[in-house]
Amino acid sequence: MQPAGEKLLGFNSTEEQASGPGGQDSMWRNERYESVPLDVKGIDEDNSKGTRDSLNPQTGSALRKPRQSDERPKDSNLWPYFQDGLRRIDYVLTYHVQKPHSARKKKSRSCCLRGRNRTSSPAHEDPELAAQEQRLDYHEDDLRLRRDEFEENLREMGLEMEKEEGTKIPGVGFVKIHAPWEVLCREAEFMKLKMPTIKKYEVSHGSGIAEKVNMFIQKVTAPLQPKVVDSRTENEKHLSYPFSREKRHLFDLSDRNSFFNSKTRSSIVYEILKRTKCTRAKYIMGISSLLGSGVYTEAYPLHDGDIDGVHAETNDRKILYEEWASYSIFYKYQPIGLVRKYFGEKVGLYFAWLGVYTQMLIPAAVVGVIVFLYGCATVDDNIPSMEICDERNNITMCPMCDRACSYWKLVTACGTARASHLFDNAATVFFAIFMALWATMFMEHWKRRQMRLNYIWDMTGFEDTEEKQKSHPRAEYEFHVMKKSLKKEKSPKTGNVKLTCTDRMPAYMTIIVMMIFLIFVTLAIVFGVVLYRVSIMTALHMSSTPTFRTNIRATVKTTGAVINLIIIIIMDEVYGAIARWLTIMEVPKTDKSFEERLIFKTFILKFANAFTPIVYLAFFRGRLIGRPGKYIYVLGSYRMEECAHAGCLMELCIQLCITMLGKQLIQNNLFEIGVPKLKKLLRQRKIDKKHQEELNKTLHRHEKDHFLGPFVGLNPEYMEMIIQFGMVTLFVASFPLAPLFALLNNIIEIRLDAKKFVTELRRPIAVRAKDIGIWYTLLRGLSKVAVIVNAFVISFTSDFIPRLVYQYMYSPDGTLHGFVNHTLAYFNVSHFQPGTEPLEPLHLGYRVDVCRYKDYRDPPWSDTPYEFSREFWAILAARFAFVIVFQNVVMLMSDFVDWLIPDIPKDISVQIHKERNLIVELFMKEERGKKYRNTIGDPSPQPLRSRPSSQA
């Protein structure tokens, strides 16, 4: 047994053999990494083994020792390996390499000599340039000293490094990091990584009937399965247990190279990088602070290999590219197991959730199309639209705006009325109830799928509390704590000092004020678009061009929706940047807290940005306009806009359609495809185009990944889908085709994101997770709010309740005949306010004394002219009653479905219980074997020793 200090620092057996007595050993301690000289180009593994072999013969023999095994050296051009082709590159750090000071000094001297020969007088060096060069040299030396200290600390932790500066990419230096076997074992024990043991057990798929059903489903869906081994159902499973060096014999260590895969190796190295200190740096803790202060420019793990080309061998990345990141296999299931194996649990859960969401959209899209087709089939039988289109009724309507607008006939709204019936019919209520239950079914289905993945991925024992205990404070938090401790004139140790609510109070007040201000900015933008619609409608009515005056309402609707879309896309980016700035100002302690607070702020701002125009159209437009002769005006002369006679549901549908399609097409195609490609081109512009193709053939794996885009996290992907989920569920009563559009978008989105992850982005750090975190809470909240919103849309935005009340209370024959006339009130044109009457009162060819407008008010000849009628109050009461009944019934049905479907599948719960019993059995067997071995090794009689202890 080694002492504790030796266990932490002495696991690099290669380095122990390399360190010898004398000056050679001291030299090697300062240059422990292998360096690649500046003048070496096109190094291959045959003619160079690195500087370490040439410096110390013992080291060279130690490095060549693994060659005696069956493993062959890998080509470092194709695979992520050191120059020796044996040690895998687990992580890469990059830094900026500036031209050495001696070269600049020689250049300045030669300039001085040329000047001296030319002018035969001493040349004076520019003091400003000299001072600037001195500052640059000091800055570069400071960064180099920080890197040297940090890398020395990494070497003390047992990591091995190889350094490469400016060989092919000018101005960029690489530090390639390799974790030896003993370091991997040590960190795996610290991180409590579950690894497969030698014990296997048979996986049961439920009862006999359930197993037959599963077998039948597997046969039916066999053509839809990707050609990946991990996607097939296995009948045997390794029993997993947190790795322990004392219990190595329990794990299958026959092949050490594959025991820790590349994902696990990179995550282990990242944990070491996070907690390694660098006291010379501005912050104390970890690689994140060094990246923020410019000591290193990038830090990333490497992809396994190439995805195309003649020399590309089979690897997990290539399999993912062929069986996942391809548009031609959009109909196949995702290889979620391989995605998790390559990218980690967090990324795997995102794509699993996206797949479940897309799969659940299929029945919703089918029902939505059926509802839409029902509206198309019954449009000719709709009595209200037939009455509007009947020219014999000859109903004259009041002007839509002051002065410029004149009287108009209701028959001109025939097309709008017929189109509104497509989205406002009897099937709308059924579809709203169906979508509320669909949201509940989706959440329950995802919970069960998540539990199944936790079992398959050995995450059932993983708890967030363990992560909180292990998570290190963020570098910014450490820096603020250090400043606070220095202000209190205490030691710089931050153990007993932390940031309190009092310290964060200025940040909290700034966040509250900024969030309220940004919400008001969103409202102001919506109000500005309203003023645009009002003014453009007046301008088109005053136009002398007949073309402009024919389709005024359609022009205003479409242009207003497009303007809203452009503003939403622009403000999405602005709000995302502001939310990140506010979260940084808040100084959360851990990365998990930072991510949750950032998500919450971003969601509030982007949700308000996307849905405020829709909420206005659904619930406020046409409600606060007043009546003819007493309209409500804003900003002096702007009259609030009215809804069409068929209601605002059609305009709401147009707004939803343009917003959904626009966000999906523009943000997906432009932002997710065009912007990364543009950034990649800008990064590659630093290299001469003539040598670009030749250079790509000779670039090593770490150099190729340097040109890929950095991974910025899953928050943008989740946020995009959450906003889409809101559009699908919140206002689905007004737009039954929303699930279909979402389904078509997500089919492309899955392959687009897959291609981006495999080909365009650097490999992300594998993060362990057992759920999707705060996103599930947001989804749950949206599904609850959707019930209330759809109830109000059906009740107040559509004409469903007025039609129902008229049919059963006021209709003489129990039908909807006469419904249009019942919804129109009378107005005497002599009661117009001065200056608001039409400029062309004879526009229709006859004099108008009484015009009609849509409202429930008493006629001008009654005792209470223009007051709300009894029909208005009866319909209002029916609207509220419908909201209460609809909300409670749907909520009750959703809760019943939630209770009916268990969160954990029965077969999974049985398997989890079986695993626990097997683990207990395995350890009991090990204890019995240990006692047996001790008994054989110690000949003293066991009962004589045990009797006194039992009596005591």
Buried (B, 14 or more C-beta within 10 A) or exposed (E): EEEEEEBEEBBBBBBEBBBEEEEBEEEBEEEBBBBBEEEEEEBEBEEBBBBBBEBBEBBBEBBBEBEEEEEEBBBBBBBBBBBBBBBBBBBBBBBEBBEEBEEBEEEBEEEBEEBEEEEEEEBEEEEEEEEEBEEBBEEBEBBBBBBEBBBBBBBBBBBBBBBBBBBBBEEBBBBBBBBBBBBBBBBBBBBBBBBBBEBEBEBEBBEEEBEEEBEEEEEEEEEEBBEBEBBEEEEEBBBBBBBBEEBEEBBBEEEEEEBBBBBBBBBBBBBBBBBBBBEBBBBBBBBBBBBBBBBBBBBBBBBBBBBEEEEBEEBBBBBBBBBBBBEEBEEBBBBBBBBBBBBBBBBBBBBBBBBBBBBBBEEBBEBBBEBBEBBEEBBEEBBBBBBBBBEEEEBBBBBBBBBBBBBBBBBEBBBBBBBBBBBBBEBBBEBBBBBBBBBBBBBBBBBBBBBBBBBBBBBBBBEEEEBEEEBBBBBBBBBBBBEBBEEEEEEEEBEEBBBEEEEBEEBEEBBEEBBEEBBEBBEEBBBEBBEBBBEBBBEBBBEEEEEBEEEBBEBBBEBBBEBBBEBBBEBBEEBBEBBBBBBBBBBBBBBBBBBBBBBBBBBBBBBBBBBBBBBBBBBEBBEEBEBBBEBEEEEEEBBBBBBBBBBBBBBBBBBBBBBBBBBBEBBBEEBBBEEBEEBBEEEEEEBEEEEEEEBBEBBBBBBBBBBBBEBEEBBBBBBBBBBBBBBBBBBBBBBBBBBBBBBBBBBBBBBBBBBBBBBBBBBBBBBBBBBBBBBBEBBEEBBBEBBBBBBBBBBBBBBBBBBBBBBEEEBEEEEBBBBBEBBBBBBBBEBBEEEBBBEEBEBBEEEBEBBBBBBBBBBBEEEEBBEBBEBBEBBBEBBEEBBEEBBEBBBEBBEEBBEEBEEBBEBBBEBBEBBEEBBEEBEEEEEEEEEEEEEEEEEEEEEEEEEEEEEE
